[in-house]
């Protein structure tokens, strides 16, 4: 059965812009499924390092992506049946993810997996190319940004809250490098889709960002009940 009429809200933007938190809350408010596409890249990079596959071994990574036993359940990601916990949330995992994400065959191998999340009653997803490549026909596309220093502060607070050691200067430098790599890669670079709405959350609370996306979705789909 085709799922192309199942509504999708695609939220793209740079690292640590808050798009994951906003996307998850919008999904909850609407009762939609949620896909954190960055977690797929993180999980694959983590599984590769555990399996001794180099981060530039494209065929090895593709084969791993095809057999990877990955399940999303209640906000947790299970790798081969075991919760991945914080292993894929570290800055190191993010860096590794952004390296394998430059490889075209790896992106291709993860494409169908991502599209399979489009199930009734709807999907909210976040990443770098959700609106440009994975779901170009999404009902609503949002490009969510925040200043790099504000993003570094948010990432720092997030890590400290989880009891993970963090250094603000290091995070700022990593974010700048990751932004450059994500924006300059040849395949599916981070860029605003021409039909994406811009949401700058530098001086905005998460709650206000969530309400803005819900309002835009209500306007984009007049048959959905307004919230
Ligand atoms: O969003 P998150 O920081 O978890 O993503 C980790 C890395 O995975 C990003 O830096 C990016 O390089 C890559 N990624 C991607 N395309 C996506 C989601 C994430 O290339 N749709």
Boltz pocket constraint, residues with backbone or C-beta under 6 A from the ligand:
constraints:
  - pocket:
      binder: B
      contacts: [[A, 15], [A, 16], [A, 37], [A, 38], [A, 39], [A, 41], [A, 42], [A, 93], [A, 94], [A, 97], [A, 98], [A, 99], [A, 101], [A, 126], [A, 127], [A, 128], [A, 129], [A, 130], [A, 178], [A, 182], [A, 188]]
      max_distance: 6.0
